[in-house]
Amino acid sequence: MNQTKQAILDAALNLFSQKGFSAVSIRDICAVVQIKESTVYYHVKNKEAILDDLLAEFQAKSEALIAKMFSAFPKLAGGVEAGEELFAKISNEYVDNYLADSFCNKVMRILCIDQLNNPKVQKLYSYWLFEKPLEIQKFVFSIFQKEGIISCEDPEFAAESFYSPVFFCLSRYLLTGELTSDKIDCFKKSVFRHLGEYLK
């Protein structure tokens, strides 16, 4: 990808994550990159195509991280202590390389802002902030149940019970205002305290 197109995508990402896709114009993007509108249209078909490129990159990055996490999950079957240690390591990576990753975090903000007025974005919002996390956590709790790390009759309900406070903390610390290291630390502290209580 050439530098101009990357600059267009970077500017759009920042603007969309602050104001929402609908509120940003091609002219706004041009002002940030300091190029003419005709230059933007040389590199992308329209504003929707810019969003599509950003979402495609987000999905590719997310799927790669999730595949890496899934490959580690079977190793949770090594007893309570080993399982908890590995789960904490995986959770840290999930926060650092996904939820608090600058690019992914900005795309999630776009999903939060525009899910109310864009059906395509709403579908991705539901998938990446609810369906996929619950699928992963249900899988993990199934392993934990099998290994005797936790006792739960319904891994799906356990996943929902666990994820509800996590989503609260995600919304409170990582998806509002400026993303700072202090907010990331507060998020981790709250979530890992919740994890510790949940695994007792």
Backbone hydrogen bonds, N-H to C=O, Kabsch-Sander energy under -0.5 kcal/mol:
donor,donor_aa,acceptor,acceptor_aa,energy
6,Q,2,N,-2.1
7,A,3,Q,-2.4
8,I,4,T,-2.2
9,L,5,K,-2.5
10,D,6,Q,-2.7
11,A,7,A,-2.4
12,A,8,I,-2.6
13,L,9,L,-2.7
14,N,10,D,-2.1
15,L,11,A,-2.5
16,F,12,A,-3.5
17,S,13,L,-2.1
18,Q,14,N,-0.9
18,Q,15,L,-0.6
19,K,15,L,-3.0
20,G,15,L,-0.6
20,G,16,F,-1.8
24,V,20,G,-0.6
24,V,21,F,-1.1
29,I,25,S,-1.7
30,C,26,I,-2.6
31,A,27,R,-2.2
32,V,28,D,-1.5
33,V,29,I,-2.4
34,Q,30,C,-2.4
35,I,30,C,-1.4
39,T,36,K,-0.8
40,V,36,K,-1.3
41,Y,37,E,-2.3
42,Y,38,S,-0.9
43,H,39,T,-1.1
43,H,40,V,-0.9
44,V,40,V,-2.6
50,I,46,N,-1.3
51,L,47,K,-2.0
52,D,48,E,-2.6
53,D,49,A,-2.2
54,L,50,I,-2.2
55,L,51,L,-2.8
56,A,52,D,-2.4
57,E,53,D,-2.1
58,F,54,L,-2.3
59,Q,55,L,-2.6
60,A,56,A,-2.3
61,K,57,E,-2.5
62,S,58,F,-2.8
63,E,59,Q,-2.8
64,A,60,A,-1.9
65,L,61,K,-2.0
66,I,62,S,-2.6
67,A,63,E,-2.4
68,K,64,A,-1.8
69,M,65,L,-2.4
70,F,66,I,-3.1
71,S,67,A,-1.7
72,A,68,K,-0.8
72,A,69,M,-1.0
73,F,69,M,-1.5
75,K,72,A,-1.5
76,L,73,F,-2.6
77,A,74,P,-1.6
78,G,76,L,-2.3
78,G,79,G,-0.5
83,G,79,G,-2.5
84,E,80,V,-2.6
85,E,81,E,-2.2
86,L,82,A,-2.5
87,F,83,G,-2.5
88,A,84,E,-2.2
89,K,85,E,-2.0
90,I,86,L,-2.8
91,S,87,F,-2.5
92,N,88,A,-2.3
93,E,89,K,-2.0
94,Y,90,I,-2.4
95,V,91,S,-2.1
96,D,92,N,-2.9
97,N,93,E,-2.8
98,Y,94,Y,-0.6
99,L,94,Y,-1.9
100,A,95,V,-3.3
105,N,101,D,-3.2
106,K,102,S,-1.8
107,V,103,F,-2.1
108,M,104,C,-2.5
109,R,105,N,-1.8
110,I,106,K,-1.9
111,L,107,V,-2.5
112,C,108,M,-2.2
113,I,109,R,-2.5
114,D,110,I,-2.9
115,Q,111,L,-1.3
116,L,113,I,-0.5
117,N,114,D,-1.2
118,N,114,D,-1.0
122,Q,118,N,-2.8
123,K,119,P,-2.0
124,L,120,K,-1.7
125,Y,121,V,-2.9
126,S,122,Q,-2.5
127,Y,123,K,-2.0
128,W,124,L,-3.1
129,L,125,Y,-2.1
130,F,126,S,-1.1
131,E,126,S,-2.6
132,K,127,Y,-3.5
134,L,130,F,-2.2
135,E,131,E,-2.1
136,I,132,K,-2.5
137,Q,133,P,-2.6
138,K,134,L,-2.5
139,F,135,E,-1.9
140,V,136,I,-2.3
141,F,137,Q,-2.9
142,S,138,K,-1.9
143,I,139,F,-1.7
144,F,140,V,-2.8
145,Q,141,F,-2.6
146,K,142,S,-2.1
147,E,143,I,-2.3
148,G,144,F,-0.6
148,G,145,Q,-0.9
149,I,144,F,-2.4
150,I,144,F,-1.0
152,C,150,I,-0.6
158,A,154,D,-2.4
159,A,155,P,-2.4
160,E,156,E,-2.0
161,S,157,F,-2.7
162,F,158,A,-2.4
163,Y,159,A,-2.8
164,S,160,E,-1.8
166,V,162,F,-0.9
167,F,163,Y,-3.1
168,F,164,S,-1.9
169,C,165,P,-2.4
170,L,166,V,-2.7
171,S,167,F,-2.7
172,R,168,F,-2.4
173,Y,169,C,-2.9
174,L,169,C,-0.6
174,L,170,L,-1.6
175,L,170,L,-1.4
180,T,178,E,-0.7
184,I,180,T,-2.1
185,D,181,S,-2.5
186,C,182,D,-2.4
187,F,183,K,-2.6
188,K,184,I,-2.7
189,K,185,D,-2.7
190,S,186,C,-2.4
191,V,187,F,-2.8
192,F,188,K,-3.0
193,R,189,K,-1.8
194,H,190,S,-2.2
195,L,191,V,-2.7
196,G,192,F,-2.4
197,E,193,R,-2.2
198,Y,194,H,-2.4
199,L,195,L,-2.0
200,K,197,E,-0.9
